[in-house]
Amino acid sequence: MTIPVPPEENLAPDSAPPFVDVRYSLAALLREVKLDRSSATFAMEKLDQATINLLFQQHRAHREHHLDQQ
C-alpha cells in the first residue's frame, strides 16, 4: 500500500508556492484611489450606477402601482 503525498510535497524544490502574501503601502493605495476617482472611467461608473438606480426606482413604482390596483 502506498501513502498519498500531500500536494505541497509534490512541488519541485525550486517552484514557488501557489499563493503569495502581497502587501501594499497605505500611501500607494491612497494614490491609486485618488487617481481612479479623478479618471473619466470612474465618472462613467458613477453615471451608470445612477442610471441603474433610476431603472430600479421606475420598476419599483410600476410594481407598487399594480399592487395598489389589486
PyMOL Python script that loads the backbone (N, CA, C, O; Angstrom):
from pymol import cmd

cmd.read_pdbstr("""\
ATOM      1  N   MET A   1       0.844  -1.187   0.000  1.00  0.00           N
ATOM      2  CA  MET A   1       0.000   0.000   0.000  1.00  0.00           C
ATOM      3  C   MET A   1       0.885   1.245   0.000  1.00  0.00           C
ATOM      4  O   MET A   1       1.868   1.310   0.738  1.00  0.00           O
ATOM      5  N   THR A   2       0.534   2.242  -0.835  1.00  0.00           N
ATOM      6  CA  THR A   2       1.312   3.481  -0.888  1.00  0.00           C
ATOM      7  C   THR A   2       0.594   4.566  -0.091  1.00  0.00           C
ATOM      8  O   THR A   2      -0.634   4.603  -0.016  1.00  0.00           O
ATOM      9  N   ILE A   3       1.380   5.427   0.488  1.00  0.00           N
ATOM     10  CA  ILE A   3       0.838   6.543   1.259  1.00  0.00           C
ATOM     11  C   ILE A   3       0.729   7.745   0.340  1.00  0.00           C
ATOM     12  O   ILE A   3       1.716   8.131  -0.287  1.00  0.00           O
ATOM     13  N   PRO A   4      -0.479   8.360   0.246  1.00  0.00           N
ATOM     14  CA  PRO A   4      -0.610   9.534  -0.635  1.00  0.00           C
ATOM     15  C   PRO A   4       0.240  10.694  -0.119  1.00  0.00           C
ATOM     16  O   PRO A   4       0.347  10.931   1.084  1.00  0.00           O
ATOM     17  N   VAL A   5       0.836  11.402  -1.067  1.00  0.00           N
ATOM     18  CA  VAL A   5       1.690  12.532  -0.718  1.00  0.00           C
ATOM     19  C   VAL A   5       0.868  13.811  -0.817  1.00  0.00           C
ATOM     20  O   VAL A   5       0.240  14.053  -1.848  1.00  0.00           O
ATOM     21  N   PRO A   6       0.855  14.647   0.241  1.00  0.00           N
ATOM     22  CA  PRO A   6       0.120  15.918   0.166  1.00  0.00           C
ATOM     23  C   PRO A   6       0.629  16.773  -0.992  1.00  0.00           C
ATOM     24  O   PRO A   6       1.802  16.683  -1.352  1.00  0.00           O
ATOM     25  N   PRO A   7      -0.238  17.604  -1.583  1.00  0.00           N
ATOM     26  CA  PRO A   7       0.161  18.423  -2.740  1.00  0.00           C
ATOM     27  C   PRO A   7       1.385  19.293  -2.498  1.00  0.00           C
ATOM     28  O   PRO A   7       2.187  19.488  -3.411  1.00  0.00           O
ATOM     29  N   GLU A   8       1.550  19.825  -1.275  1.00  0.00           N
ATOM     30  CA  GLU A   8       2.704  20.686  -1.018  1.00  0.00           C
ATOM     31  C   GLU A   8       4.019  19.932  -1.219  1.00  0.00           C
ATOM     32  O   GLU A   8       5.020  20.513  -1.638  1.00  0.00           O
ATOM     33  N   GLU A   9       4.005  18.670  -0.923  1.00  0.00           N
ATOM     34  CA  GLU A   9       5.231  17.894  -1.046  1.00  0.00           C
ATOM     35  C   GLU A   9       5.480  17.449  -2.471  1.00  0.00           C
ATOM     36  O   GLU A   9       6.565  16.957  -2.780  1.00  0.00           O
ATOM     37  N   ASN A  10       4.496  17.609  -3.350  1.00  0.00           N
ATOM     38  CA  ASN A  10       4.660  17.256  -4.760  1.00  0.00           C
ATOM     39  C   ASN A  10       5.391  18.346  -5.532  1.00  0.00           C
ATOM     40  O   ASN A  10       5.845  18.108  -6.651  1.00  0.00           O
ATOM     41  N   LEU A  11       5.510  19.529  -4.957  1.00  0.00           N
ATOM     42  CA  LEU A  11       6.169  20.640  -5.634  1.00  0.00           C
ATOM     43  C   LEU A  11       7.665  20.405  -5.744  1.00  0.00           C
ATOM     44  O   LEU A  11       8.293  19.852  -4.841  1.00  0.00           O
ATOM     45  N   ALA A  12       8.215  20.830  -6.851  1.00  0.00           N
ATOM     46  CA  ALA A  12       9.665  20.750  -7.013  1.00  0.00           C
ATOM     47  C   ALA A  12      10.298  21.746  -6.046  1.00  0.00           C
ATOM     48  O   ALA A  12       9.683  22.764  -5.728  1.00  0.00           O
ATOM     49  N   PRO A  13      11.512  21.475  -5.573  1.00  0.00           N
ATOM     50  CA  PRO A  13      12.142  22.357  -4.595  1.00  0.00           C
ATOM     51  C   PRO A  13      12.300  23.812  -5.059  1.00  0.00           C
ATOM     52  O   PRO A  13      12.288  24.725  -4.233  1.00  0.00           O
ATOM     53  N   ASP A  14      12.446  24.035  -6.365  1.00  0.00           N
ATOM     54  CA  ASP A  14      12.659  25.407  -6.847  1.00  0.00           C
ATOM     55  C   ASP A  14      11.363  26.109  -7.268  1.00  0.00           C
ATOM     56  O   ASP A  14      11.410  27.262  -7.696  1.00  0.00           O
ATOM     57  N   SER A  15      10.210  25.445  -7.157  1.00  0.00           N
ATOM     58  CA  SER A  15       8.959  26.083  -7.569  1.00  0.00           C
ATOM     59  C   SER A  15       8.370  26.889  -6.411  1.00  0.00           C
ATOM     60  O   SER A  15       8.554  26.557  -5.240  1.00  0.00           O
ATOM     61  N   ALA A  16       7.669  27.938  -6.769  1.00  0.00           N
ATOM     62  CA  ALA A  16       7.082  28.836  -5.761  1.00  0.00           C
ATOM     63  C   ALA A  16       5.760  28.247  -5.272  1.00  0.00           C
ATOM     64  O   ALA A  16       5.110  27.499  -6.003  1.00  0.00           O
ATOM     65  N   PRO A  17       5.363  28.571  -4.064  1.00  0.00           N
ATOM     66  CA  PRO A  17       4.054  28.122  -3.584  1.00  0.00           C
ATOM     67  C   PRO A  17       2.949  28.777  -4.417  1.00  0.00           C
ATOM     68  O   PRO A  17       3.177  29.837  -5.000  1.00  0.00           O
ATOM     69  N   PRO A  18       1.761  28.174  -4.488  1.00  0.00           N
ATOM     70  CA  PRO A  18       0.714  28.720  -5.360  1.00  0.00           C
ATOM     71  C   PRO A  18       0.175  30.078  -4.912  1.00  0.00           C
ATOM     72  O   PRO A  18      -0.328  30.831  -5.746  1.00  0.00           O
ATOM     73  N   PHE A  19       0.265  30.412  -3.630  1.00  0.00           N
ATOM     74  CA  PHE A  19      -0.236  31.694  -3.143  1.00  0.00           C
ATOM     75  C   PHE A  19       0.884  32.445  -2.449  1.00  0.00           C
ATOM     76  O   PHE A  19       1.699  31.860  -1.736  1.00  0.00           O
ATOM     77  N   VAL A  20       0.909  33.739  -2.668  1.00  0.00           N
ATOM     78  CA  VAL A  20       1.943  34.572  -2.067  1.00  0.00           C
ATOM     79  C   VAL A  20       1.256  35.736  -1.354  1.00  0.00           C
ATOM     80  O   VAL A  20       0.341  36.351  -1.903  1.00  0.00           O
ATOM     81  N   ASP A  21       1.691  36.034  -0.150  1.00  0.00           N
ATOM     82  CA  ASP A  21       1.151  37.162   0.593  1.00  0.00           C
ATOM     83  C   ASP A  21       1.741  38.443   0.018  1.00  0.00           C
ATOM     84  O   ASP A  21       2.959  38.616  -0.018  1.00  0.00           O
ATOM     85  N   VAL A  22       0.861  39.341  -0.433  1.00  0.00           N
ATOM     86  CA  VAL A  22       1.309  40.603  -1.026  1.00  0.00           C
ATOM     87  C   VAL A  22       0.815  41.734  -0.146  1.00  0.00           C
ATOM     88  O   VAL A  22      -0.354  41.760   0.238  1.00  0.00           O
ATOM     89  N   ARG A  23       1.684  42.656   0.172  1.00  0.00           N
ATOM     90  CA  ARG A  23       1.302  43.807   0.990  1.00  0.00           C
ATOM     91  C   ARG A  23       1.627  45.086   0.227  1.00  0.00           C
ATOM     92  O   ARG A  23       2.642  45.192  -0.461  1.00  0.00           O
ATOM     93  N   TYR A  24       0.733  46.041   0.376  1.00  0.00           N
ATOM     94  CA  TYR A  24       0.911  47.330  -0.276  1.00  0.00           C
ATOM     95  C   TYR A  24       0.963  48.418   0.793  1.00  0.00           C
ATOM     96  O   TYR A  24       0.362  48.286   1.859  1.00  0.00           O
ATOM     97  N   SER A  25       1.676  49.472   0.501  1.00  0.00           N
ATOM     98  CA  SER A  25       1.728  50.577   1.461  1.00  0.00           C
ATOM     99  C   SER A  25       0.435  51.372   1.369  1.00  0.00           C
ATOM    100  O   SER A  25      -0.165  51.469   0.299  1.00  0.00           O
ATOM    101  N   LEU A  26       0.014  51.933   2.475  1.00  0.00           N
ATOM    102  CA  LEU A  26      -1.212  52.728   2.510  1.00  0.00           C
ATOM    103  C   LEU A  26      -1.096  53.928   1.577  1.00  0.00           C
ATOM    104  O   LEU A  26      -2.057  54.279   0.893  1.00  0.00           O
ATOM    105  N   ALA A  27       0.065  54.549   1.546  1.00  0.00           N
ATOM    106  CA  ALA A  27       0.266  55.723   0.678  1.00  0.00           C
ATOM    107  C   ALA A  27       0.054  55.350  -0.793  1.00  0.00           C
ATOM    108  O   ALA A  27      -0.582  56.092  -1.541  1.00  0.00           O
ATOM    109  N   ALA A  28       0.585  54.208  -1.197  1.00  0.00           N
ATOM    110  CA  ALA A  28       0.430  53.769  -2.590  1.00  0.00           C
ATOM    111  C   ALA A  28      -1.034  53.485  -2.913  1.00  0.00           C
ATOM    112  O   ALA A  28      -1.511  53.838  -3.991  1.00  0.00           O
ATOM    113  N   LEU A  29      -1.745  52.851  -1.986  1.00  0.00           N
ATOM    114  CA  LEU A  29      -3.162  52.563  -2.199  1.00  0.00           C
ATOM    115  C   LEU A  29      -3.981  53.844  -2.292  1.00  0.00           C
ATOM    116  O   LEU A  29      -4.862  53.959  -3.144  1.00  0.00           O
ATOM    117  N   LEU A  30      -3.695  54.806  -1.422  1.00  0.00           N
ATOM    118  CA  LEU A  30      -4.430  56.074  -1.455  1.00  0.00           C
ATOM    119  C   LEU A  30      -4.170  56.847  -2.742  1.00  0.00           C
ATOM    120  O   LEU A  30      -5.082  57.467  -3.291  1.00  0.00           O
ATOM    121  N   ARG A  31      -2.930  56.813  -3.225  1.00  0.00           N
ATOM    122  CA  ARG A  31      -2.618  57.469  -4.510  1.00  0.00           C
ATOM    123  C   ARG A  31      -3.422  56.818  -5.634  1.00  0.00           C
ATOM    124  O   ARG A  31      -3.955  57.511  -6.500  1.00  0.00           O
ATOM    125  N   GLU A  32      -3.506  55.507  -5.619  1.00  0.00           N
ATOM    126  CA  GLU A  32      -4.241  54.788  -6.662  1.00  0.00           C
ATOM    127  C   GLU A  32      -5.736  55.115  -6.606  1.00  0.00           C
ATOM    128  O   GLU A  32      -6.366  55.299  -7.647  1.00  0.00           O
ATOM    129  N   VAL A  33      -6.302  55.189  -5.407  1.00  0.00           N
ATOM    130  CA  VAL A  33      -7.716  55.539  -5.253  1.00  0.00           C
ATOM    131  C   VAL A  33      -7.957  56.957  -5.757  1.00  0.00           C
ATOM    132  O   VAL A  33      -8.942  57.209  -6.451  1.00  0.00           O
ATOM    133  N   LYS A  34      -7.068  57.879  -5.414  1.00  0.00           N
ATOM    134  CA  LYS A  34      -7.210  59.268  -5.858  1.00  0.00           C
ATOM    135  C   LYS A  34      -7.159  59.354  -7.386  1.00  0.00           C
ATOM    136  O   LYS A  34      -7.942  60.077  -8.002  1.00  0.00           O
ATOM    137  N   LEU A  35      -6.241  58.615  -7.980  1.00  0.00           N
ATOM    138  CA  LEU A  35      -6.119  58.584  -9.435  1.00  0.00           C
ATOM    139  C   LEU A  35      -7.375  58.001 -10.067  1.00  0.00           C
ATOM    140  O   LEU A  35      -7.883  58.540 -11.050  1.00  0.00           O
ATOM    141  N   ASP A  36      -7.879  56.901  -9.509  1.00  0.00           N
ATOM    142  CA  ASP A  36      -9.080  56.266 -10.049  1.00  0.00           C
ATOM    143  C   ASP A  36     -10.275  57.202  -9.979  1.00  0.00           C
ATOM    144  O   ASP A  36     -11.068  57.275 -10.917  1.00  0.00           O
ATOM    145  N   ARG A  37     -10.404  57.918  -8.868  1.00  0.00           N
ATOM    146  CA  ARG A  37     -11.555  58.804  -8.692  1.00  0.00           C
ATOM    147  C   ARG A  37     -11.515  59.993  -9.646  1.00  0.00           C
ATOM    148  O   ARG A  37     -12.559  60.551  -9.985  1.00  0.00           O
ATOM    149  N   SER A  38     -10.335  60.379 -10.073  1.00  0.00           N
ATOM    150  CA  SER A  38     -10.225  61.521 -10.977  1.00  0.00           C
ATOM    151  C   SER A  38     -10.319  61.108 -12.448  1.00  0.00           C
ATOM    152  O   SER A  38     -10.340  61.967 -13.329  1.00  0.00           O
ATOM    153  N   SER A  39     -10.376  59.814 -12.716  1.00  0.00           N
ATOM    154  CA  SER A  39     -10.407  59.352 -14.109  1.00  0.00           C
ATOM    155  C   SER A  39     -11.817  59.419 -14.684  1.00  0.00           C
ATOM    156  O   SER A  39     -12.799  59.410 -13.942  1.00  0.00           O
ATOM    157  N   ALA A  40     -11.908  59.487 -15.991  1.00  0.00           N
ATOM    158  CA  ALA A  40     -13.202  59.530 -16.682  1.00  0.00           C
ATOM    159  C   ALA A  40     -13.948  58.212 -16.510  1.00  0.00           C
ATOM    160  O   ALA A  40     -15.178  58.194 -16.477  1.00  0.00           O
ATOM    161  N   THR A  41     -13.220  57.124 -16.401  1.00  0.00           N
ATOM    162  CA  THR A  41     -13.851  55.819 -16.236  1.00  0.00           C
ATOM    163  C   THR A  41     -14.656  55.772 -14.947  1.00  0.00           C
ATOM    164  O   THR A  41     -15.771  55.251 -14.930  1.00  0.00           O
ATOM    165  N   PHE A  42     -14.100  56.311 -13.865  1.00  0.00           N
ATOM    166  CA  PHE A  42     -14.802  56.342 -12.588  1.00  0.00           C
ATOM    167  C   PHE A  42     -16.069  57.181 -12.701  1.00  0.00           C
ATOM    168  O   PHE A  42     -17.105  56.820 -12.142  1.00  0.00           O
ATOM    169  N   ALA A  43     -15.994  58.295 -13.418  1.00  0.00           N
ATOM    170  CA  ALA A  43     -17.156  59.152 -13.609  1.00  0.00           C
ATOM    171  C   ALA A  43     -18.245  58.408 -14.377  1.00  0.00           C
ATOM    172  O   ALA A  43     -19.428  58.546 -14.066  1.00  0.00           O
ATOM    173  N   MET A  44     -17.859  57.635 -15.361  1.00  0.00           N
ATOM    174  CA  MET A  44     -18.826  56.848 -16.126  1.00  0.00           C
ATOM    175  C   MET A  44     -19.468  55.777 -15.253  1.00  0.00           C
ATOM    176  O   MET A  44     -20.665  55.515 -15.369  1.00  0.00           O
ATOM    177  N   GLU A  45     -18.677  55.159 -14.382  1.00  0.00           N
ATOM    178  CA  GLU A  45     -19.229  54.147 -13.485  1.00  0.00           C
ATOM    179  C   GLU A  45     -20.267  54.773 -12.563  1.00  0.00           C
ATOM    180  O   GLU A  45     -21.306  54.168 -12.297  1.00  0.00           O
ATOM    181  N   LYS A  46     -19.992  55.983 -12.072  1.00  0.00           N
ATOM    182  CA  LYS A  46     -20.955  56.672 -11.216  1.00  0.00           C
ATOM    183  C   LYS A  46     -22.220  56.988 -12.009  1.00  0.00           C
ATOM    184  O   LYS A  46     -23.327  56.852 -11.488  1.00  0.00           O
ATOM    185  N   LEU A  47     -22.066  57.409 -13.261  1.00  0.00           N
ATOM    186  CA  LEU A  47     -23.205  57.708 -14.111  1.00  0.00           C
ATOM    187  C   LEU A  47     -24.023  56.448 -14.355  1.00  0.00           C
ATOM    188  O   LEU A  47     -25.250  56.472 -14.265  1.00  0.00           O
ATOM    189  N   ASP A  48     -23.342  55.346 -14.665  1.00  0.00           N
ATOM    190  CA  ASP A  48     -24.027  54.079 -14.887  1.00  0.00           C
ATOM    191  C   ASP A  48     -24.795  53.662 -13.639  1.00  0.00           C
ATOM    192  O   ASP A  48     -25.915  53.161 -13.743  1.00  0.00           O
ATOM    193  N   GLN A  49     -24.213  53.860 -12.473  1.00  0.00           N
ATOM    194  CA  GLN A  49     -24.875  53.500 -11.224  1.00  0.00           C
ATOM    195  C   GLN A  49     -26.138  54.336 -11.031  1.00  0.00           C
ATOM    196  O   GLN A  49     -27.165  53.821 -10.589  1.00  0.00           O
ATOM    197  N   ALA A  50     -26.062  55.612 -11.358  1.00  0.00           N
ATOM    198  CA  ALA A  50     -27.234  56.473 -11.240  1.00  0.00           C
ATOM    199  C   ALA A  50     -28.333  56.011 -12.192  1.00  0.00           C
ATOM    200  O   ALA A  50     -29.507  56.002 -11.821  1.00  0.00           O
ATOM    201  N   THR A  51     -27.970  55.630 -13.405  1.00  0.00           N
ATOM    202  CA  THR A  51     -28.935  55.141 -14.386  1.00  0.00           C
ATOM    203  C   THR A  51     -29.574  53.845 -13.910  1.00  0.00           C
ATOM    204  O   THR A  51     -30.785  53.664 -14.034  1.00  0.00           O
ATOM    205  N   ILE A  52     -28.773  52.954 -13.371  1.00  0.00           N
ATOM    206  CA  ILE A  52     -29.287  51.685 -12.854  1.00  0.00           C
ATOM    207  C   ILE A  52     -30.260  51.936 -11.708  1.00  0.00           C
ATOM    208  O   ILE A  52     -31.324  51.320 -11.651  1.00  0.00           O
ATOM    209  N   ASN A  53     -29.905  52.832 -10.798  1.00  0.00           N
ATOM    210  CA  ASN A  53     -30.799  53.158  -9.688  1.00  0.00           C
ATOM    211  C   ASN A  53     -32.120  53.723 -10.192  1.00  0.00           C
ATOM    212  O   ASN A  53     -33.179  53.397  -9.654  1.00  0.00           O
ATOM    213  N   LEU A  54     -32.070  54.561 -11.213  1.00  0.00           N
ATOM    214  CA  LEU A  54     -33.277  55.140 -11.786  1.00  0.00           C
ATOM    215  C   LEU A  54     -34.170  54.041 -12.356  1.00  0.00           C
ATOM    216  O   LEU A  54     -35.385  54.067 -12.159  1.00  0.00           O
ATOM    217  N   LEU A  55     -33.584  53.084 -13.054  1.00  0.00           N
ATOM    218  CA  LEU A  55     -34.366  51.985 -13.611  1.00  0.00           C
ATOM    219  C   LEU A  55     -35.053  51.186 -12.504  1.00  0.00           C
ATOM    220  O   LEU A  55     -36.218  50.812 -12.638  1.00  0.00           O
ATOM    221  N   PHE A  56     -34.331  50.925 -11.410  1.00  0.00           N
ATOM    222  CA  PHE A  56     -34.934  50.179 -10.307  1.00  0.00           C
ATOM    223  C   PHE A  56     -36.051  50.982  -9.644  1.00  0.00           C
ATOM    224  O   PHE A  56     -37.072  50.420  -9.247  1.00  0.00           O
ATOM    225  N   GLN A  57     -35.859  52.290  -9.524  1.00  0.00           N
ATOM    226  CA  GLN A  57     -36.910  53.120  -8.929  1.00  0.00           C
ATOM    227  C   GLN A  57     -38.164  53.109  -9.799  1.00  0.00           C
ATOM    228  O   GLN A  57     -39.282  53.042  -9.286  1.00  0.00           O
ATOM    229  N   GLN A  58     -37.975  53.174 -11.112  1.00  0.00           N
ATOM    230  CA  GLN A  58     -39.110  53.141 -12.024  1.00  0.00           C
ATOM    231  C   GLN A  58     -39.814  51.787 -11.949  1.00  0.00           C
ATOM    232  O   GLN A  58     -41.043  51.722 -11.955  1.00  0.00           O
ATOM    233  N   HIS A  59     -39.041  50.718 -11.879  1.00  0.00           N
ATOM    234  CA  HIS A  59     -39.605  49.373 -11.796  1.00  0.00           C
ATOM    235  C   HIS A  59     -40.386  49.210 -10.489  1.00  0.00           C
ATOM    236  O   HIS A  59     -41.467  48.622 -10.477  1.00  0.00           O
ATOM    237  N   ARG A  60     -39.836  49.728  -9.400  1.00  0.00           N
ATOM    238  CA  ARG A  60     -40.491  49.634  -8.094  1.00  0.00           C
ATOM    239  C   ARG A  60     -41.809  50.419  -8.108  1.00  0.00           C
ATOM    240  O   ARG A  60     -42.823  49.931  -7.608  1.00  0.00           O
ATOM    241  N   ALA A  61     -41.799  51.618  -8.671  1.00  0.00           N
ATOM    242  CA  ALA A  61     -43.005  52.436  -8.740  1.00  0.00           C
ATOM    243  C   ALA A  61     -44.072  51.740  -9.582  1.00  0.00           C
ATOM    244  O   ALA A  61     -45.253  51.753  -9.235  1.00  0.00           O
ATOM    245  N   HIS A  62     -43.652  51.138 -10.682  1.00  0.00           N
ATOM    246  CA  HIS A  62     -44.581  50.427 -11.561  1.00  0.00           C
ATOM    247  C   HIS A  62     -45.192  49.241 -10.818  1.00  0.00           C
ATOM    248  O   HIS A  62     -46.398  49.010 -10.903  1.00  0.00           O
ATOM    249  N   ARG A  63     -44.373  48.497 -10.097  1.00  0.00           N
ATOM    250  CA  ARG A  63     -44.841  47.326  -9.354  1.00  0.00           C
ATOM    251  C   ARG A  63     -45.793  47.758  -8.235  1.00  0.00           C
ATOM    252  O   ARG A  63     -46.828  47.124  -8.028  1.00  0.00           O
ATOM    253  N   GLU A  64     -45.455  48.828  -7.512  1.00  0.00           N
ATOM    254  CA  GLU A  64     -46.313  49.311  -6.431  1.00  0.00           C
ATOM    255  C   GLU A  64     -47.653  49.800  -6.980  1.00  0.00           C
ATOM    256  O   GLU A  64     -48.687  49.631  -6.334  1.00  0.00           O
ATOM    257  N   HIS A  65     -47.637  50.404  -8.167  1.00  0.00           N
ATOM    258  CA  HIS A  65     -48.868  50.868  -8.798  1.00  0.00           C
ATOM    259  C   HIS A  65     -49.790  49.682  -9.080  1.00  0.00           C
ATOM    260  O   HIS A  65     -50.995  49.762  -8.842  1.00  0.00           O
ATOM    261  N   HIS A  66     -49.230  48.590  -9.582  1.00  0.00           N
ATOM    262  CA  HIS A  66     -50.031  47.395  -9.878  1.00  0.00           C
ATOM    263  C   HIS A  66     -50.544  46.750  -8.597  1.00  0.00           C
ATOM    264  O   HIS A  66     -51.652  46.215  -8.586  1.00  0.00           O
ATOM    265  N   LEU A  67     -49.781  46.788  -7.538  1.00  0.00           N
ATOM    266  CA  LEU A  67     -50.227  46.217  -6.261  1.00  0.00           C
ATOM    267  C   LEU A  67     -51.375  47.029  -5.679  1.00  0.00           C
ATOM    268  O   LEU A  67     -52.277  46.470  -5.056  1.00  0.00           O
ATOM    269  N   ASP A  68     -51.346  48.349  -5.879  1.00  0.00           N
ATOM    270  CA  ASP A  68     -52.409  49.206  -5.377  1.00  0.00           C
ATOM    271  C   ASP A  68     -53.736  48.956  -6.113  1.00  0.00           C
ATOM    272  O   ASP A  68     -54.809  49.130  -5.536  1.00  0.00           O
ATOM    273  N   GLN A  69     -53.658  48.549  -7.386  1.00  0.00           N
ATOM    274  CA  GLN A  69     -54.856  48.316  -8.175  1.00  0.00           C
ATOM    275  C   GLN A  69     -55.533  47.001  -7.812  1.00  0.00           C
ATOM    276  O   GLN A  69     -56.708  46.816  -8.131  1.00  0.00           O
ATOM    277  N   GLN A  70     -54.841  46.098  -7.168  1.00  0.00           N
ATOM    278  CA  GLN A  70     -55.428  44.785  -6.837  1.00  0.00           C
ATOM    279  C   GLN A  70     -56.279  44.827  -5.645  1.00  0.00           C
ATOM    280  O   GLN A  70     -56.837  43.803  -5.248  1.00  0.00           O
TER     281      GLN A  70
END
""", "prot")
cmd.dss("prot")
cmd.show_as("cartoon", "prot")
cmd.util.cbc("prot")
cmd.orient("prot")
